[in-house]
Amino acid sequence: MSRIQRALISVSDKAGIVEFATGLKRLGVEILSTGGTAKLLAERGLSVIEVGDYTGFPEMLDGRVKTLHPKIHAGILGRRDLPEHVRAMEAAGIAPIDMVVVNLYPFGSTIARPNCTLAEAIENIDIGGPAMVRAAAKNYQHVAVVVDPRDYQALLSELTMTGGILAAETHFNLARKAFSHTAEYDSTISNYLTAIDSQGRREGFPERLNLNLVRLQSLRYGENPHQQAAFYAYPGEKDASVTTARQLQGKELSYNNIADADAALECVKQFRDAPACVIVKHANPCGVALGASLREAYERAYQTDPESAFGGIIAFNRELDGQTMKTIIERQFVEVIIAPKISAAALEAAGAKKNVRVLECGEWPAAPSPRLDFKKVTGGVLVQEADLALHGELKVVTRRAPSEREMADLLFAWQVAKFVKSNAIVYARDHMTIGVGAGQMSRVNSARIAAIKAEHAGLAVAGAVMASDAFFPFRDGIDQAAQAGITAVIQPGGSLRDEDVIAAADEHGMAMVFTGMRHFRH
Ligand SMILES: NC(=O)c1ncn([C@@H]2O[C@H](COP(=O)(O)O)[C@@H](O)[C@H]2O)c1NC=O
């Protein structure tokens, strides 16, 4: 690798560029630069050559043509190891460009603006930038291509240590990153354009859906030990989730740990007004509760089903304190504990069992951002908007309306049911689940299982409420619940036999609320 002598800098995101260019100058690098970037660098006292002055061809067409010139592209693409290339460049007065520092017009953030027009989007498609990035990445053996401001510091350190030479591996890694960058950029454009009509109106889902996910972690194995696996995230994902979580201690996360931690965290995120705890096993909540403190919330969630909580994944909605962590660690085998923040005392308490995985995911916004949900089928995926709504208009359909306490419990149970695999039945009392029937092929069996679970944990069903993720097709689920001691029910309604179902509830003196919204989860 030869010394970097000349760099072309043309960046939209100008963060850190003055410091980087200053470092390059200190190393004796000559800088070529485009309009806005050159102006900024010159204002900060750096001597730079304007690309237009160098090519003899000023920027034109509102910046649509700035660097699209043979003197620039031959300077990037010429092979220094081929005498014919070197001769041809010299003959044309073309100087080799050894480093290209470019980041692109902000297409992604432009189309994310609520009222972005098609014309604005189109104007934010960068042409010259990707051309230079791809040229430099193709000629990576001779040219270093820098597309990520987060790399500036490390590159300056390496250049300073070597007197201006980057290792062959650095050149290769920069090129790989550069092609990923332009691929992601073009994917965003393609996803946008194939989801609108020629007037810029959204037409549903893109004809081609490019995901461009970033590998966060290679996993030891997948759902089972004979399956290889890795964990990917959307690039730039910021909202707190299992993808943003930092592991503070414990064994390496497994595929199932990540899936269950996601289920637990997304469920507990719903509860904002009180400390909450969700314990998940095999993707289903087996205990959910609110409490005056996290410790109380955990104690109550655990009581729902201590047997299933063994080896569970536990999520909290507040900074986890030392006392709660100590209680968990001393009491039970736990795979993962996740919370927006883990206090120093909690981390110390977790240290008693070094294998327990402790994750800190950061605070989440009050309202979740819209996102897509994927379900794999052989040969493809099903795509839908994520289920972020809770309920439609709440309607009391029975003669008896729920009491205030029943109503609070109905809404709590409804929130939990949304996170239980269908057919989902949740029994709850005093903001605590007392029985969860999950993933059954008939709803009445889920109701039976919820009752069995409550009995097994020694929890009385009398006076508890029931939530059902979808309507009751027959009255049997209601009869079953009444027999167990349930006094109020929340469900979407909408069955052909709603009248029978309401009549059953009335017969049992139950209160029933329709939500007008279903929450299947598979
Ligand atoms: N048209 C061109 O020749 C061209 N060359 C570089 N750019 C882009 O112009 C931006 C920097 O512009 P400025 O230095 O004027 O702020 C960079 O995002 C770069 O990718 C171009 N703009 C868009 O295509």
The ligand as an SDF file (V2000), in Angstrom:
LIG
                    3D

 24 25  0  0  0  0  0  0  0  0999 V2000
  -23.3320   15.4390   -8.7750 N   0  0  0  0  0  0  0  0  0  0  0  0
  -22.1350   15.2460   -8.3790 C   0  0  0  0  0  0  0  0  0  0  0  0
  -21.2400   15.2450   -9.1920 O   0  0  0  0  0  0  0  0  0  0  0  0
  -21.8300   15.0700   -6.9540 C   0  0  0  0  0  0  0  0  0  0  0  0
  -20.6320   14.8390   -6.4730 N   0  0  0  0  0  0  0  0  0  0  0  0
  -20.7200   14.7490   -5.1240 C   0  0  0  0  0  0  0  0  0  0  0  0
  -22.0030   14.9050   -4.7460 N   0  0  0  0  0  0  0  0  0  0  0  0
  -22.5320   14.8970   -3.3870 C   0  0  0  0  0  0  0  0  0  0  0  0
  -22.5080   16.2250   -2.8860 O   0  0  0  0  0  0  0  0  0  0  0  0
  -22.4890   16.1960   -1.4630 C   0  0  0  0  0  0  0  0  0  0  0  0
  -21.5350   17.2440   -0.9300 C   0  0  0  0  0  0  0  0  0  0  0  0
  -21.8480   18.4680   -1.4730 O   0  0  0  0  0  0  0  0  0  0  0  0
  -21.2680   19.8140   -0.8540 P   0  0  0  0  0  0  0  0  0  0  0  0
  -19.8130   19.5760   -0.6550 O   0  0  0  0  0  0  0  0  0  0  0  0
  -21.5430   20.8440   -1.9010 O   0  0  0  0  0  0  0  0  0  0  0  0
  -22.0010   20.0710    0.4360 O   0  0  0  0  0  0  0  0  0  0  0  0
  -22.0950   14.7870   -1.0500 C   0  0  0  0  0  0  0  0  0  0  0  0
  -23.2040   14.1780   -0.4370 O   0  0  0  0  0  0  0  0  0  0  0  0
  -21.7590   14.1020   -2.3750 C   0  0  0  0  0  0  0  0  0  0  0  0
  -22.1120   12.7420   -2.3530 O   0  0  0  0  0  0  0  0  0  0  0  0
  -22.7360   15.0930   -5.8600 C   0  0  0  0  0  0  0  0  0  0  0  0
  -24.0830   15.3250   -5.8600 N   0  0  0  0  0  0  0  0  0  0  0  0
  -25.0590   14.5730   -6.3150 C   0  0  0  0  0  0  0  0  0  0  0  0
  -25.2030   13.8080   -7.1260 O   0  0  0  0  0  0  0  0  0  0  0  0
  1  2  1  0
  2  3  2  0
  2  4  1  0
  4  5  1  0
  4 21  2  0
  5  6  2  0
  6  7  1  0
  7  8  1  0
  7 21  1  0
  8  9  1  0
  8 19  1  0
  9 10  1  0
 10 11  1  0
 10 17  1  0
 11 12  1  0
 12 13  1  0
 13 14  2  0
 13 15  1  0
 13 16  1  0
 17 18  1  0
 17 19  1  0
 19 20  1  0
 21 22  1  0
 22 23  1  0
 23 24  2  0
M  END
$$$$
